[in-house]
């Protein structure tokens, strides 16, 4: 509560006590009309005394300036009816609604998303967390029933809301579509049609997994996702999700950006036939001989960019970076050192027969005898620092490279989702609940990204994770008040860190868009 002086048309001043709760202002009591400054001061003093003695003290000065007498403190403490450590809920709930997820009229989703960001854990542990910190009693059976509902009828709406919000903050035009894939593994899970063994991005080769494809916009806002069985070749995932996305949301005037690992000859042909614009990584070491010879003949000058017109109409852009060359050499030296240690006996065991990584430098003879080929290493050195890109856009070469480098936003999405949000390992075993789990994590990352944007706009020099850490220390107390029905809630901002993020708790006042 606080005292407000309201100017009237007649020139007089009305003095009232106002309560602000959950972003809303409510007049609690009027203390009269003043016609002079002295009268106004007297009414203000009266109103402040009323707040202190009858309305429950609203702000405690722990430095001793406004605590009052011991009886005042005892009176205040006696009026506290409860406490919730709910800072993250108050903050993230506003962000959730600002995106538009409040359109989904089921509070279970809100609780699951906020808990996933605040305290990611199993669904059983989430039940205990919601009860302990937010005083929300959401039973485990209710959560599972909701996950079935989410799978059946709300996943489409989730993506519609996410896309509408992204368009809004990007000025109506999405422009760039970044696509990449990752894998999510299961612990102690049998294999079935969806959960299968496959090439794991995380080295979990013995575990069942699924493949997750994600489309993101400029600045990394998640747009759409799709799940594939664990053995699916990642190169076959992109075209279906892009086609579906473009058709469902009538997308026009966009450029697809993808890594070279996704671009088979078939994919390139499908992109052209669909009329899509694209920027993709080029596999420059495995191209036509004349193109490879041209690339290796280029002057290796730091920052140099070259172009080659391909027969199919695409442009091949090649750049050289001294920093990339140094990094290529460093990684190769590490890889060769590992090979020397692993194959010092000169024999190859069955479990190591593959061509991934730096095993490409091995020469296998008589089935099991191996040597490290110095000729292959020398050939690899020639490509240090070179990177290729294929595009059918009219963008200049430097812009092509710049747009391609934006792919890191999808890598960040996977890193945050797997790390901060603990999307993996997955413990569900039915298809609908697996997909519902991924959907909840998708929404959680969307909220995470929007909070990141709001922090940047607010010019608060803190990371999302630091803001969330501080929010976890913010509590709300219930105060029993005289002369007012019910309980008045007050969120306490007591430390310097808490005060620094206080503006984020009133987004309607903070943001205009």
C-alpha positions in Angstrom: 0.0 0.0 0.0 1.1 3.6 -0.5 -0.4 7.1 -0.3 -1.4 8.9 -3.5 -2.3 12.6 -3.9 -4.8 13.1 -6.7 -5.3 16.6 -8.2 -9.0 17.5 -8.8 -10.4 19.8 -11.5 -11.2 22.4 -8.8 -7.6 22.6 -7.8 -8.0 20.7 -4.6 -6.1 17.5 -3.8 -7.6 14.2 -2.6 -5.5 11.9 -0.5 -6.1 8.2 -0.8 -4.4 4.9 0.1 -3.8 2.7 -2.9 -3.0 -1.0 -3.0 -1.1 -2.5 -5.9 -1.4 -6.3 -6.3 -0.6 -8.4 -9.4 -0.1 -5.3 -11.5 -3.5 -3.8 -10.6 -4.2 -0.6 -8.5 -7.1 -0.4 -6.1 -8.1 2.5 -3.9 -8.4 1.2 -0.3 -9.5 4.3 1.6 -10.0 8.1 1.1 -8.7 10.5 3.7 -10.2 13.7 2.6 -9.7 16.7 0.3 -7.0 19.4 0.9 -7.2 22.9 -0.3 -3.8 24.0 0.9 -0.3 22.4 1.0 -0.4 22.2 4.8 -3.8 20.4 4.8 -2.4 17.9 2.2 0.6 17.2 4.3 -1.6 16.6 7.3 -3.8 14.1 5.4 -0.7 12.3 4.0 0.7 11.9 7.5 -2.7 10.6 8.7 -2.8 8.1 5.8 0.7 6.9 6.5 -0.1 6.3 10.1 -3.2 4.3 9.0 -1.1 2.1 6.8 1.4 1.5 9.6 -1.0 0.7 12.3 -4.1 -0.6 10.5 -3.1 -1.7 7.0 -0.1 -3.7 8.0 3.4 -2.4 7.4 4.2 -2.7 3.7 7.9 -2.0 3.7 10.5 -2.7 6.3 13.7 -0.7 6.4 16.2 -3.1 7.8 18.7 -0.2 8.3 16.5 1.0 11.1 14.9 4.2 9.6 11.3 3.0 9.3 10.9 -0.1 11.5 9.1 1.8 14.3 8.7 0.5 17.8 9.1 -3.1 18.9 5.3 -3.3 19.2 5.0 -2.1 15.6 7.3 -4.9 14.4 5.4 -7.5 16.5 2.1 -6.2 15.1 3.4 -6.5 11.5 4.8 -10.0 12.0 1.6 -11.1 13.7 -0.3 -10.1 10.5 1.8 -12.4 8.2 -0.5 -15.2 7.3 1.8 -17.1 4.9 4.9 -16.9 2.7 5.6 -18.3 -0.8 9.0 -18.3 -2.4 7.4 -17.6 -5.8 9.6 -15.0 -7.5 10.2 -17.1 -10.5 6.5 -17.9 -10.9 5.5 -14.2 -10.7 8.2 -13.3 -13.3 7.8 -16.1 -15.7 4.0 -16.1 -15.6 4.0 -12.6 -17.0 6.4 -13.6 -19.8 4.2 -16.6 -20.5 1.1 -14.5 -20.9 3.0 -11.8 -22.9 3.9 -14.4 -25.6 0.2 -15.5 -25.7 0.3 -18.9 -24.1 -2.4 -17.7 -21.7 -4.8 -18.5 -24.6 -4.4 -22.1 -23.6 -7.0 -22.3 -20.8 -5.4 -24.8 -18.6 -3.2 -23.7 -15.7 -1.4 -27.1 -15.5 0.6 -26.2 -18.6 1.6 -22.9 -17.1 2.8 -24.7 -13.9 4.7 -27.3 -15.9 6.4 -24.8 -18.1 7.4 -22.5 -15.2 8.6 -25.4 -13.1 10.6 -26.7 -16.1 12.5 -23.4 -16.2 12.8 -22.8 -12.5 13.5 -26.3 -11.2 13.6 -28.9 -14.0 13.0 -32.4 -12.7 10.8 -35.5 -13.0 7.1 -35.0 -13.0 6.9 -36.5 -9.5 9.5 -34.0 -8.2 7.6 -31.2 -10.0 4.5 -32.0 -8.0 6.4 -31.5 -4.7 8.1 -28.3 -6.0 4.8 -26.7 -7.0 3.3 -27.5 -3.6 6.3 -26.3 -1.6 7.2 -23.1 -3.4 4.1 -21.9 -5.2 1.4 -23.5 -3.0 -0.1 -25.1 -6.1 -1.6 -28.6 -5.5 -1.2 -30.3 -8.9 -1.4 -34.1 -8.5 0.8 -36.4 -10.6 -2.3 -38.1 -12.2 -3.6 -34.7 -13.2 -0.3 -33.9 -14.9 -0.3 -37.1 -16.9 -3.9 -36.6 -17.9 -3.0 -33.1 -19.1 0.0 -34.4 -21.1 -2.4 -36.7 -23.0 -4.6 -33.7 -23.6 -1.7 -31.6 -24.8 -0.7 -34.2 -27.3 -4.2 -34.7 -28.6 -5.4 -31.2 -29.1 -3.1 -28.3 -28.0 0.3 -28.9 -29.7 -0.8 -27.2 -32.9 -2.0 -24.2 -30.9 1.3 -24.0 -29.1 3.2 -23.5 -32.4 0.6 -21.1 -33.7 1.1 -18.9 -30.7 4.9 -19.1 -30.9 4.9 -18.1 -34.5 2.5 -15.2 -34.1 4.6 -13.9 -31.3 7.8 -14.2 -33.3 6.3 -12.4 -36.2 5.2 -9.6 -33.9 8.6 -9.0 -32.4 10.3 -9.3 -35.8 8.1 -6.7 -37.3 5.8 -9.1 -39.2 8.5 -10.8 -41.3 10.3 -14.0 -40.2 12.8 -13.8 -43.0 15.3 -16.5 -42.1 14.6 -20.1 -41.2 17.4 -21.8 -39.4 17.2 -25.6 -39.2 19.2 -28.2 -37.3 18.7 -31.5 -35.5 19.7 -33.1 -32.3 19.1 -36.4 -30.5 17.4 -37.1 -27.2 18.2 -40.4 -25.5 16.2 -42.6 -23.1 17.6 -44.3 -20.0 16.5 -47.8 -19.3 14.0 -47.7 -22.1 13.3 -50.5 -24.6 13.4 -49.9 -28.3 10.1 -49.5 -30.3 8.9 -47.8 -33.5 9.9 -44.4 -32.2 12.8 -45.1 -29.7 15.5 -46.7 -31.8 19.3 -46.8 -31.9 21.0 -44.4 -34.3 23.8 -42.0 -34.6 23.8 -40.0 -31.3 24.8 -36.4 -31.2 25.9 -37.0 -27.6 27.8 -40.2 -27.9 25.0 -42.3 -26.4 25.4 -45.0 -29.0 24.0 -47.8 -26.9 20.8 -46.0 -25.8 17.4 -45.8 -27.5 16.8 -42.3 -28.9 14.6 -40.0 -30.9 15.7 -37.3 -33.4 14.4 -33.8 -32.8 14.4 -31.2 -35.7 14.0 -27.5 -34.8 13.2 -24.5 -36.9 14.2 -21.1 -35.4 14.0 -17.6 -36.6 16.6 -14.8 -36.6 17.9 -14.2 -33.0 17.0 -17.8 -32.2 13.2 -17.7 -31.4 11.8 -21.2 -31.8 9.2 -21.6 -34.5 8.4 -25.2 -35.0 9.7 -28.7 -34.2 9.2 -32.2 -35.3 10.1 -35.6 -33.8 11.5 -38.6 -35.8 12.4 -42.1 -34.8 15.9 -42.6 -33.5 17.3 -44.3 -36.6 16.2 -41.6 -39.0 19.0 -40.1 -41.1 19.1 -36.4 -40.2 19.3 -35.4 -43.9 15.8 -36.7 -44.5 14.2 -34.6 -41.7 14.5 -31.1 -43.0 12.3 -31.0 -46.1 9.2 -32.5 -44.4 9.3 -30.0 -41.5 10.0 -27.0 -43.8 7.2 -28.0 -46.2 4.7 -28.5 -43.4 5.7 -25.2 -41.8 5.4 -23.2 -45.0 2.0 -24.6 -45.9 0.5 -24.3 -42.4 1.5 -20.7 -41.9 1.5 -19.4 -45.5 5.1 -18.3 -45.2 6.6 -16.3 -48.0 9.8 -14.4 -48.7 12.1 -16.5 -46.5 15.6 -18.1 -46.7 16.4 -21.5 -45.3 19.8 -21.8 -43.6 21.1 -25.3 -42.8 24.4 -27.1 -42.1 26.2 -29.2 -44.7 25.4 -32.4 -42.9 21.7 -32.0 -43.8 22.3 -31.3 -47.5 22.3 -34.5 -49.6 21.9 -34.2 -53.4 18.3 -35.2 -53.0 17.6 -32.4 -50.5 19.2 -29.8 -52.8 17.0 -31.0 -55.7 13.9 -30.8 -53.5 14.8 -27.3 -52.3 15.2 -26.1 -55.9 12.0 -27.8 -57.2 10.0 -26.2 -54.3 11.3 -22.8 -55.2 12.9 -22.2 -51.8 15.7 -19.8 -51.2 18.6 -21.3 -49.2 22.0 -20.9 -47.7 23.7 -24.2 -46.8 27.1 -25.4 -45.9 29.1 -26.8 -48.8 31.0 -30.1 -48.7 34.0 -28.6 -50.5 36.3 -31.6 -49.9 34.1 -34.0 -51.8 33.0 -31.9 -54.8 33.9 -32.2 -58.4 37.7 -32.4 -59.2 37.8 -29.1 -61.1 35.9 -27.3 -58.3 38.2 -28.8 -55.6 41.3 -27.7 -57.7 39.9 -24.2 -58.0 39.3 -24.0 -54.2 42.8 -25.2 -53.4 44.3 -22.7 -55.8 42.8 -19.7 -54.0 45.1 -17.3 -52.1 44.8 -18.0 -48.4 44.5 -14.4 -47.2 42.7 -13.8 -43.9 39.2 -12.6 -44.6 39.3 -13.4 -48.3 36.0 -14.4 -50.0 35.7 -16.0 -53.4 32.7 -17.0 -55.6 32.1 -19.7 -58.2 29.1 -20.1 -60.4 27.9 -23.7 -60.4 26.3 -25.4 -63.4 23.0 -25.9 -61.6 22.7 -22.1 -61.1 23.8 -22.0 -57.5 26.6 -19.9 -56.2 29.5 -21.4 -54.3 31.0 -19.0 -51.8 34.3 -19.9 -50.2 36.0 -18.0 -47.4 39.4 -18.3 -45.7 40.0 -17.5 -42.0 43.4 -17.6 -40.3 41.7 -18.3 -37.0 39.7 -21.1 -38.5 43.0 -22.6 -40.0 44.6 -22.5 -36.6 41.6 -24.2 -35.0 41.5 -26.8 -37.8 45.2 -27.6 -37.2 44.7 -27.7 -33.4 41.8 -30.1 -33.6 43.6 -32.4 -36.1 46.7 -32.6 -33.9 44.5 -33.6 -31.0 42.7 -36.2 -33.1 45.9 -37.7 -34.5 47.3 -37.9 -30.9 44.2 -39.9 -29.9 44.7 -42.2 -32.9 48.3 -42.8 -32.0 47.3 -43.8 -28.5 44.3 -45.9 -29.5 46.0 -47.8 -32.3 49.6 -48.0 -30.9 49.4 -51.8 -31.3 48.7 -51.5 -35.0 45.5 -53.6 -34.7 41.9 -52.5 -35.0 39.1 -54.0 -32.9 35.6 -54.5 -34.3 34.0 -51.8 -32.2 36.3 -49.1 -33.7 35.6 -49.9 -37.4 34.1 -46.6 -38.6 35.1 -43.6 -40.6 33.9 -40.9 -38.3 36.1 -38.2 -36.8 39.8 -38.6 -37.3 39.6 -42.3 -38.1 39.6 -41.1 -41.7 43.4 -40.9 -41.4 43.7 -44.6 -40.9 44.6 -47.1 -43.6 43.3 -50.6 -43.0 45.0 -53.7 -44.5 44.6 -57.4 -43.9 41.3 -56.6 -42.1 42.8 -55.7 -38.8 46.2 -54.1 -39.3 46.2 -50.3 -39.3 48.6 -47.5 -39.8 48.2 -43.7 -39.6 48.5 -42.3 -43.1 50.7 -39.2 -43.2 49.6 -38.6 -46.8 46.0 -38.3 -45.7 47.0 -35.9 -43.0 49.0 -33.8 -45.4 46.0 -33.6 -47.8 43.8 -32.5 -44.9 46.2 -29.7 -44.0 45.6 -28.1 -47.5 42.0 -27.4 -46.5 42.7 -25.7 -43.2 40.9 -22.4 -42.9 38.6 -22.9 -45.9 34.8 -22.9 -45.6 32.2 -23.2 -48.3 28.6 -22.1 -48.7 26.0 -22.8 -51.4 23.2 -20.3 -52.1 20.7 -19.5 -54.7 19.9 -16.0 -53.2 21.0 -12.7 -54.6 22.7 -11.7 -51.3 26.3 -10.6 -51.6 29.0 -13.1 -50.5 29.7 -11.5 -47.1 26.0 -11.4 -46.3 25.7 -15.1 -47.2 28.4 -16.0 -44.8 27.0 -13.7 -42.1 23.5 -15.3 -42.4 24.9 -18.8 -42.3 26.8 -18.1 -39.1 23.4 -17.4 -37.5 23.0 -21.2 -37.2 24.5 -20.9 -33.8 21.1 -19.8 -32.5 19.8 -23.3 -33.0 22.8 -24.8 -31.4 22.2 -22.6 -28.4 18.5 -23.7 -28.3 19.6 -27.3 -28.1 22.3 -26.5 -25.5 19.9 -24.6 -23.2 17.1 -27.1 -23.7 19.3 -30.1 -22.9 21.3 -28.3 -20.1 19.2 -25.6 -18.3 15.8 -27.2 -19.0 17.0 -30.8 -18.8 15.0 -32.0 -21.7 17.0 -35.2 -21.7 17.3 -38.0 -20.7 13.6 -38.7 -21.4 11.9 -41.0 -19.0 8.4 -41.3 -20.6 7.7 -44.3 -22.8 4.4 -43.7 -24.6 4.5 -41.7 -27.8 2.0 -39.1 -26.7 3.8 -38.4 -23.5 7.2 -38.2 -25.2 5.8 -35.6 -27.6 4.0 -33.8 -24.8 7.3 -33.6 -22.8 9.1 -32.2 -25.9 6.3 -29.7 -26.4 6.6 -28.5 -22.7 10.3 -28.0 -23.2 9.7 -26.1 -26.5 7.3 -23.7 -24.7 9.8 -23.4 -21.8 12.6 -22.4 -24.2 10.3 -19.9 -25.9 9.6 -18.3 -22.5 13.3 -18.4 -21.7 14.1 -16.6 -25.0 11.4 -13.9 -24.5 12.8 -13.2 -21.0 16.2 -12.8 -22.5 14.8 -10.3 -25.0 13.0 -8.4 -22.2 16.1 -8.2 -20.1 18.0 -6.8 -23.1 15.3 -4.2 -23.7 15.3 -3.3 -20.1 19.0 -2.7 -20.2 19.5 -4.9 -17.1 23.1 -6.1 -17.4 22.4 -9.7 -16.2 22.0 -13.1 -18.0 18.7 -15.0 -18.0 20.2 -17.6 -15.6 21.4 -14.9 -13.1 17.9 -13.2 -13.2 16.3 -16.5 -12.5 18.7 -17.2 -9.6 17.8 -13.9 -8.0 14.1 -14.4 -8.6 14.3 -17.7 -6.7 15.2 -15.7 -3.6 12.1 -13.4 -3.9 9.1 -14.2 -1.7 5.5 -13.0 -1.3 3.9 -12.7 2.1 0.2 -12.7 2.9 -0.8 -9.9 5.2 -4.0 -9.9 7.2 -5.4 -6.4 7.2 -8.0 -4.6 9.3 -10.9 -2.9 7.5 -10.1 -4.8 4.2 -11.7 -8.0 3.2 -9.4 -11.0 2.7 -5.6 -11.0 2.6 -3.2 -8.5 1.0 -0.2 -10.0 -0.8 3.1 -8.2 -0.9 6.2 -9.3 -2.8 9.4 -8.4 -1.0 12.4 -6.9 -2.8 14.9 -6.5 0.0 18.4 -6.9 -1.4 20.3 -4.8 -4.0 20.1 -7.7 -6.5 16.4 -8.1 -6.0 15.8 -4.4 -6.5 17.9 -4.5 -9.7 15.4 -6.9 -11.3 12.2 -5.4 -9.8 11.2 -3.7 -13.0 10.8 -7.1 -14.7 7.9 -7.9 -12.4 5.7 -5.2 -14.0 6.1 -5.7 -17.7 3.0 -3.6 -18.6 4.7 -0.6 -17.2 8.1 -1.6 -18.6 7.3 -2.4 -22.2 5.1 -0.6 -24.8 5.2 -3.2 -27.6 
